[in-house]
Amino acid sequence: MAYSELIKNFDNIRSYMRDFFIYGFKTRGEYDRKSARSYDNERRRIQSYLGKLVTFNQNASGKRMFISLDGRSVTHNPLYQAFKSKSFTNKDITLHFIVLDILATGNEYKLKELLEVIDADYLSCFNHPISFDESTLRKKLKEYEKLGIILSEKEGRTVRYKIVPDEVKLEPYREAIRFYSEENPLGVVGSYLEDKLEPDKEYLTFKNHYIMNAYDAEIIEAVLQGIHEKRVIEIVKFSRNENQERRWQVIPLKLYVSTQGGRNYLLCRGATNRKILSFRIDYIQEATVKDIYPGFDEALEEFEKMSKHMWGVACTKDRKFEHIEVDIQVGIGEGYIVRRLNREKRCGNIRKIDDETYRFSADVLDAYEIVPWIRTFFGRIKAVRSDNAEVVNQLKLDIVKLAKQYEVMK
């Protein structure tokens, strides 16, 4: 098959981007899940819309491709371009413009009336026109109805089609759309809306710009649909340890978004084993929405109770709670430290011990998840106690390393 820069299967692009450009930095020879030719074609497609952002280095094992980009230097996510590079057939693109041109008048048409107009007003202008039958046109109309582009009205056995009126004026929402397109997990929707607006001077910049979330959009859409409609979803996840794909039937309950690393997580319950589980969205290859789950509200209530003892996404139900206490020094006039403690804690309590000490305490499923946050209070920590001795030892080791780094101790 001849090479084309247009994308037929977005899952392939997502897989290559994850394995080569983001996590693996593999060479062409190290990738054995697809043929070398497939890799070359996908690499060329990625380079066609990312341009100079794709670079490489050469070493003894070969050429390694990767993306070189400072997220703070771009204000429009360049990865959205992949969604706008979908492949199509000659019939698809021809029928697309003809049908929308006919319906743009606002009139209603029966299926046969549309075919007659297509033949008489459009195809008759060509010596060797493309032919369309009723089945092809009906499928295209159903596709556009599902996408919300057209409406159908049934009168007896007759179905009439018309275009959905575009009554929304986007200009008053320009700023909201601009922000949404870069900050929301489904920001690609905002990017499409921005394409309809006249270009304007850039007025936004981002300190933390997590552009790789663009490739999670289709998975997140299925997850959010499952949550909203209370349905089971089937996810496909590739296990690197087992070197094979695994399928899971789960009830999606929450979508967690990390404000620190930008990663998205699916919090769910197994449809058969009823265990609360968490999956990184960028590790999920496919997500398919299935049937309505009758026990959704019960599962959500169970998760809400558990979430009161979750600092991050660790949600092993069988694990006992781990108690942790941290005494933090707060001097006179340092009320901002107390406000920060109350603002940033995700669970647990803050209690005043004396005039210069406040205690954070919590019972959590995994005390290790709190360690990065506790580290931000180094220099103020007076004592740490926990059921998990490894957590205490890790914090002590961190303090020793820090002291040696600043030559406070040898």
C-alpha positions as a LaTeX table, in Angstrom:
\begin{tabular}{lrrr}
\hline
Residue & $x$ (\AA) & $y$ (\AA) & $z$ (\AA) \\
\hline
Met1 & 0.00 & 0.00 & 0.00 \\
Ala2 & 1.30 & 3.45 & $-0.91$ \\
Tyr3 & 2.46 & 5.63 & 1.97 \\
Ser4 & 0.14 & 8.45 & 3.06 \\
Glu5 & 0.72 & 11.14 & 5.67 \\
Leu6 & $-2.92$ & 10.89 & 6.73 \\
Ile7 & $-3.72$ & 8.76 & 9.78 \\
Lys8 & $-6.00$ & 5.75 & 9.37 \\
Asn9 & $-5.58$ & 4.17 & 12.81 \\
Phe10 & $-4.98$ & 6.63 & 15.64 \\
Asp11 & $-4.26$ & 3.78 & 18.06 \\
Asn12 & $-1.07$ & 3.03 & 16.11 \\
Ile13 & 0.11 & 6.64 & 16.37 \\
Arg14 & $-0.65$ & 6.69 & 20.10 \\
Ser15 & 1.25 & 3.44 & 20.62 \\
Tyr16 & 4.33 & 4.61 & 18.74 \\
Met17 & 4.34 & 7.98 & 20.48 \\
Arg18 & 4.20 & 6.29 & 23.86 \\
Asp19 & 6.77 & 3.59 & 23.16 \\
Phe20 & 9.29 & 5.61 & 21.18 \\
Phe21 & 8.99 & 9.29 & 21.85 \\
Ile22 & 7.79 & 9.46 & 25.45 \\
Tyr23 & 8.77 & 6.45 & 27.55 \\
Gly24 & 10.97 & 4.06 & 25.64 \\
Phe25 & 13.38 & 6.03 & 23.43 \\
Lys26 & 13.76 & 2.80 & 21.47 \\
Thr27 & 15.63 & 2.35 & 18.24 \\
Arg28 & 14.01 & 0.99 & 15.11 \\
Gly29 & 15.56 & $-2.43$ & 15.68 \\
Glu30 & 14.34 & $-2.70$ & 19.29 \\
Tyr31 & 10.67 & $-2.47$ & 18.33 \\
Asp32 & 9.41 & $-5.99$ & 17.59 \\
Arg33 & 5.63 & $-5.55$ & 17.88 \\
Lys34 & 5.33 & $-4.27$ & 14.30 \\
Ser35 & 7.32 & $-4.63$ & 11.11 \\
Ala36 & 10.18 & $-2.27$ & 10.28 \\
Arg37 & 8.16 & $-0.90$ & 7.37 \\
Ser38 & 5.19 & $-0.12$ & 9.63 \\
Tyr39 & 7.50 & 1.69 & 12.01 \\
Asp40 & 9.01 & 3.76 & 9.19 \\
Asn41 & 5.56 & 4.78 & 7.92 \\
Glu42 & 4.27 & 5.78 & 11.36 \\
Arg43 & 7.49 & 7.67 & 12.12 \\
Arg44 & 7.13 & 9.66 & 8.89 \\
Arg45 & 3.50 & 10.48 & 9.72 \\
Ile46 & 4.46 & 11.72 & 13.17 \\
Gln47 & 7.27 & 13.83 & 11.73 \\
Ser48 & 4.93 & 15.29 & 9.11 \\
Tyr49 & 2.80 & 17.08 & 11.71 \\
Leu50 & 5.34 & 17.60 & 14.50 \\
Gly51 & 8.10 & 18.84 & 12.21 \\
Lys52 & 11.17 & 20.14 & 14.04 \\
Leu53 & 9.86 & 18.93 & 17.39 \\
Val54 & 11.00 & 15.43 & 16.44 \\
Thr55 & 14.73 & 14.96 & 16.85 \\
Phe56 & 17.16 & 12.11 & 17.45 \\
Asn57 & 20.51 & 11.09 & 18.85 \\
Gln58 & 22.91 & 8.48 & 17.59 \\
Asn59 & 24.82 & 5.96 & 19.67 \\
Ala60 & 26.24 & 2.47 & 19.34 \\
Ser61 & 22.80 & 0.84 & 19.44 \\
Gly62 & 21.38 & 3.04 & 16.68 \\
Lys63 & 19.29 & 6.15 & 16.11 \\
Arg64 & 16.83 & 7.02 & 18.88 \\
Met65 & 13.91 & 9.29 & 18.05 \\
Phe66 & 12.28 & 11.56 & 20.62 \\
Ile67 & 10.31 & 14.78 & 21.01 \\
Ser68 & 12.25 & 17.83 & 22.14 \\
Leu69 & 9.86 & 20.43 & 23.47 \\
Asp70 & 9.64 & 22.81 & 26.41 \\
Gly71 & 5.96 & 22.83 & 27.37 \\
Arg72 & 6.29 & 26.43 & 28.54 \\
Ser73 & 7.43 & 27.56 & 25.09 \\
Val74 & 4.22 & 26.59 & 23.27 \\
Thr75 & 0.74 & 27.92 & 23.94 \\
His76 & $-1.09$ & 25.73 & 21.41 \\
Asn77 & $-0.74$ & 21.99 & 21.83 \\
Pro78 & 0.92 & 20.75 & 18.60 \\
Leu79 & $-0.19$ & 17.16 & 19.21 \\
Tyr80 & $-3.83$ & 17.99 & 18.43 \\
Gln81 & $-2.81$ & 18.05 & 14.78 \\
Ala82 & $-2.83$ & 14.25 & 14.78 \\
Phe83 & $-6.62$ & 14.25 & 15.28 \\
Lys84 & $-6.98$ & 16.52 & 12.25 \\
Ser85 & $-4.97$ & 14.27 & 9.92 \\
Lys86 & $-7.43$ & 11.40 & 9.55 \\
Ser87 & $-7.34$ & 9.43 & 6.32 \\
Phe88 & $-10.35$ & 9.20 & 3.98 \\
Thr89 & $-11.35$ & 7.65 & 0.68 \\
Asn90 & $-12.24$ & 9.57 & $-2.48$ \\
Lys91 & $-15.88$ & 8.62 & $-1.99$ \\
Asp92 & $-15.86$ & 9.77 & 1.65 \\
Ile93 & $-14.52$ & 13.24 & 0.98 \\
Thr94 & $-16.65$ & 13.76 & $-2.15$ \\
Leu95 & $-19.86$ & 12.72 & $-0.44$ \\
His96 & $-18.99$ & 14.78 & 2.64 \\
Phe97 & $-18.85$ & 18.10 & 0.81 \\
Ile98 & $-21.76$ & 17.36 & $-1.52$ \\
Val99 & $-24.17$ & 16.36 & 1.26 \\
Leu100 & $-23.28$ & 19.31 & 3.50 \\
Asp101 & $-23.51$ & 21.71 & 0.55 \\
Ile102 & $-27.02$ & 20.49 & $-0.26$ \\
Leu103 & $-28.23$ & 20.58 & 3.34 \\
Ala104 & $-26.65$ & 24.01 & 3.96 \\
Thr105 & $-29.79$ & 25.57 & 2.44 \\
Gly106 & $-31.71$ & 24.52 & 5.55 \\
Asn107 & $-34.26$ & 22.50 & 3.55 \\
Glu108 & $-35.35$ & 18.96 & 4.38 \\
Tyr109 & $-34.67$ & 16.09 & 1.96 \\
Lys110 & $-35.70$ & 12.48 & 1.64 \\
Leu111 & $-33.02$ & 9.92 & 0.84 \\
Lys112 & $-34.09$ & 9.57 & $-2.78$ \\
Glu113 & $-34.36$ & 13.34 & $-3.16$ \\
Leu114 & $-30.77$ & 13.72 & $-2.00$ \\
Leu115 & $-29.60$ & 11.10 & $-4.51$ \\
Glu116 & $-31.45$ & 12.88 & $-7.32$ \\
Val117 & $-29.87$ & 16.25 & $-6.44$ \\
Ile118 & $-26.41$ & 14.66 & $-6.18$ \\
Asp119 & $-26.76$ & 13.05 & $-9.63$ \\
Ala120 & $-28.36$ & 16.05 & $-11.36$ \\
Asp121 & $-26.52$ & 19.03 & $-9.84$ \\
Tyr122 & $-23.10$ & 17.61 & $-8.94$ \\
Leu123 & $-22.07$ & 14.35 & $-10.62$ \\
Ser124 & $-23.47$ & 15.30 & $-14.02$ \\
Cys125 & $-20.63$ & 17.81 & $-14.39$ \\
Phe126 & $-18.02$ & 15.01 & $-14.69$ \\
Asn127 & $-17.27$ & 12.66 & $-17.58$ \\
His128 & $-16.48$ & 9.76 & $-15.23$ \\
Pro129 & $-18.31$ & 10.56 & $-11.98$ \\
Ile130 & $-18.21$ & 8.56 & $-8.76$ \\
Ser131 & $-21.48$ & 6.70 & $-8.22$ \\
Phe132 & $-23.32$ & 6.56 & $-4.89$ \\
Asp133 & $-26.11$ & 4.13 & $-4.04$ \\
Glu134 & $-28.84$ & 4.40 & $-1.39$ \\
Ser135 & $-26.97$ & 2.15 & 1.05 \\
Thr136 & $-23.79$ & 4.26 & 0.96 \\
Leu137 & $-25.72$ & 7.52 & 1.39 \\
Arg138 & $-27.88$ & 6.11 & 4.20 \\
Lys139 & $-24.79$ & 4.97 & 6.14 \\
Lys140 & $-23.17$ & 8.39 & 5.72 \\
Leu141 & $-26.33$ & 10.15 & 6.93 \\
Lys142 & $-26.54$ & 7.86 & 9.98 \\
Glu143 & $-22.88$ & 8.58 & 10.75 \\
Tyr144 & $-23.47$ & 12.35 & 10.61 \\
Glu145 & $-26.63$ & 12.04 & 12.67 \\
Lys146 & $-24.65$ & 10.22 & 15.35 \\
Leu147 & $-22.05$ & 13.00 & 15.25 \\
Gly148 & $-24.77$ & 15.62 & 15.69 \\
Ile149 & $-24.24$ & 17.22 & 12.28 \\
Ile150 & $-27.68$ & 16.43 & 10.87 \\
Leu151 & $-31.17$ & 15.63 & 12.19 \\
Ser152 & $-33.66$ & 13.07 & 10.91 \\
Glu153 & $-37.43$ & 13.24 & 11.23 \\
Lys154 & $-39.62$ & 10.23 & 10.49 \\
Glu155 & $-43.09$ & 10.61 & 8.98 \\
Gly156 & $-44.63$ & 7.18 & 8.60 \\
Arg157 & $-42.10$ & 5.18 & 6.60 \\
Thr158 & $-40.45$ & 8.29 & 5.19 \\
Val159 & $-37.34$ & 9.81 & 6.78 \\
Arg160 & $-36.35$ & 13.42 & 6.11 \\
Tyr161 & $-32.90$ & 14.86 & 6.79 \\
Lys162 & $-31.78$ & 18.40 & 7.56 \\
Ile163 & $-28.66$ & 20.05 & 8.91 \\
Val164 & $-28.43$ & 21.03 & 12.57 \\
Pro165 & $-28.61$ & 24.84 & 12.76 \\
Asp166 & $-25.41$ & 26.44 & 14.05 \\
Glu167 & $-26.80$ & 29.10 & 16.36 \\
Val168 & $-23.93$ & 29.34 & 18.86 \\
Lys169 & $-21.69$ & 32.40 & 18.48 \\
Leu170 & $-18.21$ & 31.35 & 19.57 \\
Glu171 & $-16.56$ & 34.77 & 19.76 \\
Pro172 & $-17.93$ & 35.67 & 23.25 \\
Tyr173 & $-16.41$ & 32.42 & 24.55 \\
Arg174 & $-12.98$ & 32.89 & 22.95 \\
Glu175 & $-11.06$ & 33.17 & 26.24 \\
Ala176 & $-12.85$ & 30.21 & 27.82 \\
Ile177 & $-12.24$ & 28.08 & 24.72 \\
Arg178 & $-8.57$ & 29.13 & 24.60 \\
Phe179 & $-8.04$ & 28.07 & 28.22 \\
Tyr180 & $-10.12$ & 24.90 & 27.93 \\
Ser181 & $-8.21$ & 23.66 & 24.89 \\
Glu182 & $-4.93$ & 23.56 & 26.81 \\
Glu183 & $-6.03$ & 22.65 & 30.34 \\
Asn184 & $-8.88$ & 20.13 & 29.97 \\
Pro185 & $-8.30$ & 16.40 & 29.42 \\
Leu186 & $-10.61$ & 16.72 & 26.39 \\
Gly187 & $-9.00$ & 19.94 & 25.23 \\
Val188 & $-8.91$ & 18.74 & 21.62 \\
Val189 & $-12.60$ & 19.72 & 21.46 \\
Gly190 & $-11.59$ & 23.30 & 22.27 \\
Ser191 & $-8.89$ & 23.13 & 19.61 \\
Tyr192 & $-11.50$ & 22.28 & 16.97 \\
Leu193 & $-13.64$ & 25.21 & 18.12 \\
Glu194 & $-10.61$ & 27.52 & 17.98 \\
Asp195 & $-10.15$ & 26.59 & 14.34 \\
Lys196 & $-13.47$ & 28.30 & 13.61 \\
Leu197 & $-12.29$ & 31.60 & 15.13 \\
Glu198 & $-10.09$ & 34.21 & 13.53 \\
Pro199 & $-6.50$ & 34.05 & 14.84 \\
Asp200 & $-5.80$ & 36.51 & 17.63 \\
Lys201 & $-2.74$ & 37.66 & 19.57 \\
Glu202 & $-1.67$ & 35.11 & 22.15 \\
Tyr203 & $-2.45$ & 36.18 & 25.71 \\
Leu204 & $-1.95$ & 32.95 & 27.66 \\
Thr205 & 1.16 & 31.17 & 28.84 \\
Phe206 & 1.44 & 28.07 & 30.98 \\
Lys207 & 3.82 & 27.18 & 33.77 \\
Asn208 & 2.84 & 23.50 & 33.68 \\
His209 & 1.72 & 22.50 & 30.20 \\
Tyr210 & 1.03 & 18.77 & 29.98 \\
Ile211 & 0.68 & 18.40 & 26.22 \\
Met212 & 0.95 & 14.59 & 26.16 \\
Asn213 & $-2.59$ & 14.32 & 27.56 \\
Ala214 & $-3.76$ & 15.00 & 24.01 \\
Tyr215 & $-3.27$ & 11.34 & 23.16 \\
Asp216 & $-5.48$ & 10.24 & 26.05 \\
Ala217 & $-8.54$ & 12.08 & 24.71 \\
Glu218 & $-10.34$ & 9.14 & 23.09 \\
Ile219 & $-9.80$ & 6.89 & 26.12 \\
Ile220 & $-10.96$ & 9.64 & 28.49 \\
Glu221 & $-14.06$ & 10.23 & 26.36 \\
Ala222 & $-15.06$ & 6.57 & 26.78 \\
Val223 & $-14.31$ & 6.70 & 30.52 \\
Leu224 & $-16.42$ & 9.83 & 31.05 \\
Gln225 & $-19.25$ & 8.38 & 28.97 \\
Gly226 & $-19.17$ & 5.25 & 31.12 \\
Ile227 & $-19.29$ & 7.33 & 34.31 \\
His228 & $-22.06$ & 9.63 & 33.05 \\
Glu229 & $-24.24$ & 6.81 & 31.72 \\
Lys230 & $-23.32$ & 4.36 & 34.52 \\
Arg231 & $-22.02$ & 1.73 & 32.11 \\
Val232 & $-19.40$ & $-0.99$ & 32.13 \\
Ile233 & $-16.37$ & $-0.32$ & 29.96 \\
Glu234 & $-13.91$ & $-2.82$ & 28.55 \\
Ile235 & $-10.31$ & $-1.70$ & 28.57 \\
Val236 & $-7.30$ & $-3.23$ & 26.84 \\
Lys237 & $-3.96$ & $-2.79$ & 28.55 \\
Phe238 & $-0.60$ & $-4.06$ & 27.32 \\
Ser239 & 1.38 & $-5.73$ & 30.09 \\
Arg240 & 5.10 & $-5.27$ & 29.57 \\
Asn241 & 5.91 & $-7.88$ & 32.23 \\
Glu242 & 3.78 & $-10.53$ & 30.55 \\
Asn243 & 4.42 & $-9.16$ & 27.04 \\
Gln244 & 0.75 & $-9.51$ & 26.11 \\
Glu245 & $-2.52$ & $-7.64$ & 26.05 \\
Arg246 & $-5.01$ & $-8.01$ & 28.88 \\
Arg247 & $-8.71$ & $-7.17$ & 28.82 \\
Trp248 & $-10.61$ & $-5.88$ & 31.83 \\
Gln249 & $-14.34$ & $-5.36$ & 32.36 \\
Val250 & $-14.63$ & $-2.49$ & 34.83 \\
Ile251 & $-17.12$ & 0.02 & 36.19 \\
Pro252 & $-15.57$ & 3.50 & 35.83 \\
Leu253 & $-16.12$ & 5.59 & 38.96 \\
Lys254 & $-13.76$ & 8.58 & 38.87 \\
Leu255 & $-11.18$ & 10.19 & 36.64 \\
Tyr256 & $-8.26$ & 11.55 & 38.67 \\
Val257 & $-5.93$ & 14.15 & 37.17 \\
Ser258 & $-2.55$ & 14.79 & 38.80 \\
Thr259 & $-1.79$ & 18.49 & 39.15 \\
Gln260 & 1.87 & 17.64 & 39.76 \\
Gly261 & 2.68 & 15.38 & 36.82 \\
Gly262 & $-0.34$ & 15.85 & 34.58 \\
Arg263 & $-1.12$ & 12.14 & 34.42 \\
Asn264 & $-4.70$ & 10.88 & 34.23 \\
Tyr265 & $-5.92$ & 7.88 & 36.21 \\
Leu266 & $-9.04$ & 5.74 & 35.96 \\
Leu267 & $-10.45$ & 4.70 & 39.33 \\
Cys268 & $-12.86$ & 1.82 & 38.86 \\
Arg269 & $-14.26$ & $-1.43$ & 40.23 \\
Gly270 & $-13.87$ & $-4.81$ & 38.56 \\
Ala271 & $-17.15$ & $-5.97$ & 37.05 \\
Thr272 & $-16.58$ & $-9.55$ & 38.21 \\
Asn273 & $-14.14$ & $-9.50$ & 41.15 \\
Arg274 & $-15.60$ & $-6.26$ & 42.63 \\
Lys275 & $-12.13$ & $-4.98$ & 43.56 \\
Ile276 & $-11.38$ & $-1.26$ & 43.45 \\
Leu277 & $-8.65$ & $-0.71$ & 40.85 \\
Ser278 & $-6.66$ & 2.14 & 39.36 \\
Phe279 & $-5.15$ & 2.39 & 35.87 \\
Arg280 & $-2.96$ & 5.00 & 34.28 \\
Ile281 & $-4.88$ & 6.26 & 31.27 \\
Asp282 & $-1.80$ & 6.44 & 29.06 \\
Tyr283 & $-1.25$ & 2.70 & 29.64 \\
Ile284 & $-4.72$ & 1.86 & 28.29 \\
Gln285 & $-4.76$ & 1.02 & 24.59 \\
Glu286 & $-8.50$ & 0.75 & 24.02 \\
Ala287 & $-11.70$ & 1.54 & 25.91 \\
Thr288 & $-15.14$ & 0.39 & 24.77 \\
Val289 & $-18.40$ & 1.41 & 26.42 \\
Lys290 & $-20.65$ & $-1.57$ & 27.19 \\
Asp291 & $-23.97$ & $-2.20$ & 28.99 \\
Ile292 & $-25.51$ & $-0.22$ & 31.85 \\
Tyr293 & $-24.35$ & $-1.50$ & 35.26 \\
Pro294 & $-27.27$ & $-1.78$ & 37.76 \\
Gly295 & $-25.02$ & $-1.57$ & 40.83 \\
Phe296 & $-23.19$ & 1.61 & 39.79 \\
Asp297 & $-24.44$ & 3.77 & 42.69 \\
Glu298 & $-23.46$ & 1.10 & 45.21 \\
Ala299 & $-19.97$ & 0.83 & 43.69 \\
Leu300 & $-19.56$ & 4.61 & 43.72 \\
Glu301 & $-20.63$ & 4.81 & 47.37 \\
Glu302 & $-18.07$ & 2.14 & 48.28 \\
Phe303 & $-15.35$ & 4.08 & 46.48 \\
Glu304 & $-16.32$ & 7.39 & 48.12 \\
Lys305 & $-15.82$ & 5.80 & 51.55 \\
Met306 & $-12.44$ & 4.42 & 50.51 \\
Ser307 & $-11.33$ & 7.71 & 48.92 \\
Lys308 & $-11.38$ & 9.38 & 52.35 \\
His309 & $-8.27$ & 7.31 & 53.11 \\
Met310 & $-6.52$ & 7.73 & 49.75 \\
Trp311 & $-3.74$ & 10.26 & 49.25 \\
Gly312 & $-3.10$ & 9.30 & 45.64 \\
Val313 & $-4.40$ & 6.42 & 43.56 \\
Ala314 & $-3.36$ & 3.43 & 45.69 \\
Cys315 & $-6.65$ & 1.70 & 46.43 \\
Thr316 & $-5.94$ & $-1.87$ & 47.52 \\
Lys317 & $-9.09$ & $-2.77$ & 49.42 \\
Asp318 & $-7.55$ & $-5.67$ & 51.38 \\
Arg319 & $-4.72$ & $-3.54$ & 52.75 \\
Lys320 & $-5.02$ & $-2.25$ & 56.33 \\
Phe321 & $-4.92$ & 1.47 & 56.96 \\
Glu322 & $-1.50$ & 2.88 & 57.78 \\
His323 & $-1.41$ & 5.61 & 60.41 \\
Ile324 & 1.02 & 8.49 & 59.96 \\
Glu325 & 1.72 & 11.60 & 62.06 \\
Val326 & 3.99 & 14.53 & 61.24 \\
Asp327 & 4.76 & 17.30 & 63.74 \\
Ile328 & 5.59 & 20.56 & 61.98 \\
Gln329 & 7.09 & 23.69 & 63.52 \\
Val330 & 5.14 & 26.87 & 62.87 \\
Gly331 & 6.58 & 30.05 & 64.33 \\
Ile332 & 4.81 & 33.23 & 65.43 \\
Gly333 & 3.42 & 35.08 & 62.41 \\
Glu334 & 3.66 & 32.00 & 60.18 \\
Gly335 & $-0.03$ & 31.35 & 59.85 \\
Tyr336 & 0.48 & 30.85 & 56.11 \\
Ile337 & 2.07 & 27.48 & 56.92 \\
Val338 & $-1.10$ & 26.37 & 58.70 \\
Arg339 & $-3.22$ & 27.62 & 55.80 \\
Arg340 & $-1.01$ & 25.68 & 53.40 \\
Leu341 & $-1.37$ & 22.51 & 55.47 \\
Asn342 & $-5.15$ & 22.78 & 55.43 \\
Arg343 & $-5.22$ & 23.68 & 51.75 \\
Glu344 & $-2.93$ & 20.92 & 50.48 \\
Lys345 & $-3.88$ & 17.95 & 52.63 \\
Arg346 & $-6.01$ & 15.49 & 50.68 \\
Cys347 & $-7.20$ & 13.60 & 53.75 \\
Gly348 & $-6.49$ & 13.47 & 57.47 \\
Asn349 & $-6.54$ & 16.25 & 60.07 \\
Ile350 & $-4.46$ & 19.22 & 61.21 \\
Arg351 & $-4.30$ & 19.83 & 64.98 \\
Lys352 & $-2.47$ & 22.42 & 67.06 \\
Ile353 & $-0.21$ & 20.77 & 69.65 \\
Asp354 & 1.37 & 23.87 & 71.22 \\
Asp355 & 2.21 & 27.46 & 70.29 \\
Glu356 & 4.85 & 26.37 & 67.77 \\
Thr357 & 3.74 & 22.88 & 66.69 \\
Tyr358 & 0.98 & 21.59 & 64.42 \\
Arg359 & 0.35 & 17.90 & 63.80 \\
Phe360 & $-0.84$ & 16.36 & 60.56 \\
Ser361 & $-2.30$ & 12.89 & 61.08 \\
Ala362 & $-4.06$ & 10.49 & 58.73 \\
Asp363 & $-5.06$ & 6.86 & 58.26 \\
Val364 & $-4.31$ & 6.00 & 54.64 \\
Leu365 & $-4.11$ & 2.97 & 52.37 \\
Asp366 & $-0.52$ & 3.74 & 51.38 \\
Ala367 & 1.53 & 6.09 & 53.57 \\
Tyr368 & 4.34 & 6.08 & 51.00 \\
Glu369 & 2.22 & 8.27 & 48.71 \\
Ile370 & 2.47 & 11.13 & 51.23 \\
Val371 & 6.30 & 11.13 & 51.30 \\
Pro372 & 6.80 & 13.65 & 48.42 \\
Trp373 & 4.47 & 16.13 & 50.15 \\
Ile374 & 6.14 & 15.64 & 53.54 \\
Arg375 & 9.53 & 16.37 & 51.95 \\
Thr376 & 8.34 & 19.89 & 51.10 \\
Phe377 & 8.32 & 20.63 & 54.85 \\
Phe378 & 11.93 & 19.60 & 55.48 \\
Gly379 & 13.44 & 22.10 & 57.89 \\
Arg380 & 10.19 & 22.33 & 59.85 \\
Ile381 & 9.60 & 18.66 & 60.69 \\
Lys382 & 10.04 & 17.91 & 64.39 \\
Ala383 & 8.87 & 14.29 & 64.42 \\
Val384 & 7.44 & 11.59 & 62.13 \\
Arg385 & 5.58 & 8.49 & 63.32 \\
Ser386 & 3.97 & 5.79 & 61.20 \\
Asp387 & 2.84 & 2.16 & 61.25 \\
Asn388 & 4.87 & 1.78 & 58.07 \\
Ala389 & 8.48 & 1.76 & 59.26 \\
Glu390 & 9.75 & 2.02 & 55.67 \\
Val391 & 8.17 & 5.47 & 55.34 \\
Val392 & 9.89 & 6.75 & 58.48 \\
Asn393 & 13.22 & 5.24 & 57.42 \\
Gln394 & 12.93 & 6.75 & 53.95 \\
Leu395 & 12.32 & 10.23 & 55.35 \\
Lys396 & 15.27 & 9.86 & 57.74 \\
Leu397 & 17.48 & 8.76 & 54.85 \\
Asp398 & 16.32 & 11.75 & 52.78 \\
Ile399 & 17.20 & 14.15 & 55.59 \\
Val400 & 20.66 & 12.59 & 55.98 \\
Lys401 & 21.29 & 12.90 & 52.22 \\
Leu402 & 20.14 & 16.50 & 52.30 \\
Ala403 & 22.39 & 17.30 & 55.26 \\
Lys404 & 25.39 & 15.77 & 53.48 \\
Gln405 & 24.61 & 17.65 & 50.30 \\
Tyr406 & 24.68 & 20.96 & 52.18 \\
Glu407 & 27.69 & 19.79 & 54.20 \\
Val408 & 25.82 & 20.04 & 57.49 \\
Met409 & 27.10 & 16.57 & 58.31 \\
Lys410 & 29.71 & 14.23 & 56.86 \\
\hline
\end{tabular}
